[in-house]
Amino acid sequence: MQMNMEKLDRITLNPNICLGQPTIRGMRITVSVILKMLANSKSVAEVLQAYPELEAEDIQQALKYAAWVVSDQIQIVPTA
């Protein structure tokens, strides 16, 4: 499945907000904060409770953005 960046309309990049890190809808909530919470076993409901200004679709797009970014990474793995 190929991810189209245009469909990630809730992810914003602005050099004047959070040092240009990807944020949700221009708020000062970074994609990385959401991902770290989820990676530390927080549920979507817990993330939404911690950040009531977020919506479930914001979290879904944060996950899609992370998948899109990682899929574009090329790593050279030594074979020997």
N, C-alpha and C positions, 0 to 999 in steps of 0.2 A: 504494500500500500504506500503510495507516495503522498506525502503531506504537502498541501498547498499553503504556503505562509499567509496568503491573502485571507484564508478562512479563520485566521487567528486574530480577529478584530478586537479582542479584549486585551491583547498583549501589546504594550506600548514601550517604545524606546525613545527616551528623551535625555540628552546629555545634561540637562538642568535638573533632572529628578533622579535621585539615588545614584548619582555618578554615571548615568547612562545604562544602568542595569535594567533588564526587562522587568517591567512592573505591570500591575493589573490596572487597566483603564486609567493610567496616568496618576493613580494614587501612589502613595509611598509604601506600598506593599509589594515586595519583589516576588518574582516567580520563585526564587531560591528559598525564600522564607516558607512559602507554601510547600515546596518539595521537601524541605528539611523536616517540617512538621509531619508530613505524610510518611517520610522515611523513618521517623521516630515513633511509629505506630499510632499516630493521631488519626482519628477518623475524619471523614469529610465534615461530619456534624461538629466535631470538636474544632476544626479549623474555622468553620462558619461561626461558631460561638465565640472564638477568640477574636475574630475580625467580622463583626456583624455587617459591615459595609460590603462584604463580598457576597457573591451569589454562587450557587453550585456550578454554573457554567464557567465562572472564572477559574475554578479549580480544575475543571476538565480541560480548559484551554492551557492552563499551566502545565499539565501533564502532556498534552499534545505538543506544546512548544518544546518541552524537554526531550521528547522522543524525536522531534524534528532536528533539534540541535545535535543530538548524539548520533543520529543516522548520517549526518554529514561529516562526522569525524573519521579520518582515515588514520589508522594506527599500523605501523610496521612492526610486525611481531617477528623477532629473530627465530629462525628455524633450527639453529644449531647451538 
